[in-house]
Amino acid sequence: MAAQKKKFKIPKSDEIEDAPSSSSLKSFNRFQQMKKDGKVTDACDLDKSIRTDQKPESCSVHQVSNLPSTSGIQSKNKVQTSTASAGSSSLTKPSTETSASVPSTSTAPAPEPSVPMAVKSLNSNSIIVNSRQRGNPILKFIRSIPYEFGDIIPDYEMGKTSCALFLSLRYHQLNPNYIHERLKQLRRYYDLRVLLVQVDIKEPHHLVKDLAKICILADCTLILAFSAEEAGRYLETYKVYEHKPPDAIMEKTEKDYMSKVTECLTSVRSVNKTDAMTLLSTFHTMEGVLKAKQEDLSFCPGFGPQKAKRAYDLFNEPFLKSKKSK
């Protein structure tokens, strides 16, 4: 009669916790049999029984210590249980025995990795170009200054306080409301707002006149460029002079006395710098020039009767006009 096959029995969790962690399946089966017979109840009784029998196949406590401890298995079971119950609506409270066996560090939730914000770093030394300007021929002629695309309202940003809107007269002729919508979106975000217009039609006078009125009402600066290369140079120049003082474009005034007096006298019609030096050398002071008679002025070299009369009338004209009697 053939031997009856025994079904393999999956041990319960409490049996795994009480069973010593042995590297041999034979030792584990022996422990199950002895526990069933009532000879042992835990790993300590098994150790005493093994020392009494002195069998070579018996497992010792020193061999068991090299394997993972029971607390490690309990910690793993707790992590799996907490992960499975995280999505459910009702959370089960873990037992006191299981919580005591898990180290305090394992109960703390793992910190979630911080996701960096996708912020584009814009270089302050470059011209910021709107994405809608991709393919514009102007970009080919921006050579001396780097440029990069960014999420901005205007078409070009030459600095923190200056920007430019690009407009082709050919496009403006077909879509006259386009520039009004762009100016509404721009608002007052920049101190200097430039309307860079490329003249690419034969008769631009009427359109330029209308754009000039729009720029006056919107407080914009109108610049006309007759080619894409010229428009690119304008943008480069604005970027180069972003942090420079306005001394280069301001009128230079002399601070000495003679220069100021000469500038004042040359404001008279037909009186040049030579005539101003003649008057100063003749009458010595500005007061003497203003109090001179018309005959004395006509005797000066380079002064005729007509120039002398014009200068005399200007010097003796009152600052405030007299009111006309009704």
SULJO-V5859 format. One line per field, one symbol per residue. phi: phi as a letter, one per 40 degrees, with the letter a starting at -180 (. if undefined). psi: psi as a letter, one per 20 degrees, with the letter a starting at -180 (. if undefined). A space follows every 50 residues. Layout:
phi: ???
psi: ???
This chain:
phi: .cccccccbccccccccccccbcbcccccccccccccgcbbacccccccc cccfcccccbcccccccdcccccccccccccccccccccbcccccccccc ccccccccccccccccccbccbcccbccbcccccgcccccbcbcbcbaca cbcccbbcacbbaabcacccccccbcccccccccccfbcbcbbbbcbccb bcbcccccccccccccccfbbcbbbcacccccccccccccccbcccccbc ccbcbccccccccccccccgbbccccccccccbgbccccccccccccccc cgbbdccccccccccbcccbcccccc
psi: pqqpppqpppqrhhhhhhqqoqiphghghhggghhhijhqhahghhhhhh hghlqhiqqrhhhhiirqrhhggggghgghghhhjhiqhppppqqhgghh ipqhhihpqppppppqpnpppppijqpppqhijpipihhhjngipqqqqr nrgrhpoiahjqrqpppphghhhhmiighghhhhhhckhqgoopoopook rhnjgghhghhhgghghjlrpppppjrhghhhhgggghhhkgjqrjhhiq pppqirghgggghghiippjoahghghgghhgigrhhhghjqrhhhhhiq pipahghggghghhhjpqhppqppq.
